[in-house]
Amino acid sequence: MVFENSGLEKMVVSQDILKDTMNKNGFVLGGSWDYERMTYDFKYEIPEGIYYLRIPGYSLEGDVGARNAVLQLMDPYMGKHYYPTGVEYSSDEHFPERIVSHAVDQIRAVTKDLKALV
């Protein structure tokens, strides 16, 4: 599930501001980063399964690993985790309404906080 037109996809932000804002809103830097890309994750563990709300970005300048990047954010998306294969993002996935609603609220909070800082 992709959350289009959230406003985040238009944002360019320094890595230090992004880190502080994401941590404030409960997101953690996922294990899937390299020198040009990164993803912040919000994990949902509910009876129906484990879901991840992800906010990706890529470096326009600088280095993610050196923590000095300026990042272009992209559309947030959500996937469901399946053991042992990993996270699936198929359009056939069912996402419980309560986590979709919470995800929208989280995206709005991050967008609002970043707009106030950049």
C-alpha positions in Angstrom: 0.0 0.0 0.0 1.5 3.3 -1.1 0.4 6.6 0.6 0.5 9.0 -2.3 0.4 12.8 -2.2 1.3 12.9 1.5 3.5 15.9 1.0 6.6 14.0 2.1 7.5 13.1 -1.5 8.2 16.9 -2.1 10.5 17.3 0.9 14.2 17.7 0.9 15.7 17.6 4.4 19.1 17.2 6.1 19.7 13.8 7.7 20.1 15.2 11.2 16.8 17.0 11.2 15.1 13.9 9.6 16.6 11.6 12.3 15.3 13.8 15.2 11.9 14.1 13.7 11.5 10.5 12.9 12.7 9.3 16.3 10.3 11.8 18.0 7.4 10.2 16.0 8.4 6.6 16.8 10.2 5.7 13.6 13.5 3.9 13.6 16.2 3.8 10.9 15.6 0.4 9.3 18.3 -2.0 8.5 17.9 -1.3 4.8 20.2 1.7 4.3 23.4 2.2 2.3 25.4 5.2 1.3 22.7 6.7 -0.9 19.4 5.4 0.5 17.6 4.9 3.8 14.2 3.9 5.1 12.6 4.8 8.4 10.2 2.2 9.8 7.2 2.2 12.2 6.4 -1.3 13.3 2.9 -2.6 14.1 2.6 -5.9 16.0 -1.1 -6.8 16.2 -3.0 -10.1 16.4 -3.4 -10.1 12.6 0.3 -10.0 12.0 3.3 -7.7 11.8 3.2 -4.6 9.5 5.7 -1.9 8.7 5.0 1.7 7.7 8.1 2.8 5.8 9.3 6.3 4.8 12.1 6.0 2.2 14.6 8.6 1.1 17.6 8.9 -1.1 20.7 11.2 -0.9 20.8 14.2 -3.2 24.2 15.1 -1.7 26.4 13.7 1.1 26.6 10.2 2.5 23.9 8.4 4.6 26.6 6.3 6.2 28.6 9.3 7.2 25.4 11.0 8.5 25.9 14.1 6.4 23.3 13.6 3.7 20.6 15.8 2.3 17.7 13.5 1.5 14.8 13.6 -0.9 11.9 11.8 0.7 9.6 9.5 -1.2 6.0 8.2 -0.9 5.5 6.3 2.3 4.3 2.7 2.0 3.1 -0.2 4.1 3.8 -4.0 3.9 3.0 -7.1 5.9 5.8 -9.3 7.3 5.7 -13.1 6.5 8.1 -15.4 8.2 10.6 -16.5 6.8 10.3 -14.6 3.5 10.1 -11.1 4.7 7.9 -8.1 4.0 5.4 -8.2 1.1 4.0 -5.1 -0.5 1.5 -6.7 -2.9 -1.7 -4.9 -3.8 -3.5 -8.1 -2.8 -2.5 -7.6 0.9 -5.2 -6.7 3.4 -4.3 -4.0 5.9 -6.6 -3.6 9.0 -8.4 -0.2 8.9 -7.1 0.7 12.4 -3.4 0.6 11.4 -4.1 2.3 8.1 -5.8 5.1 10.0 -2.9 5.3 12.5 -0.4 5.3 9.6 -2.1 8.2 8.0 -2.0 10.1 11.3 1.7 9.2 11.7 2.5 10.5 8.1 0.6 13.7 8.8 2.5 14.2 12.1 5.9 13.7 10.4 4.9 16.0 7.5 3.8 18.7 9.9 6.9 18.5 12.1 9.2 18.6 9.0 7.4 21.5 7.5 8.0 23.4 10.7 11.7 22.8 10.5 12.6 23.2 6.8 
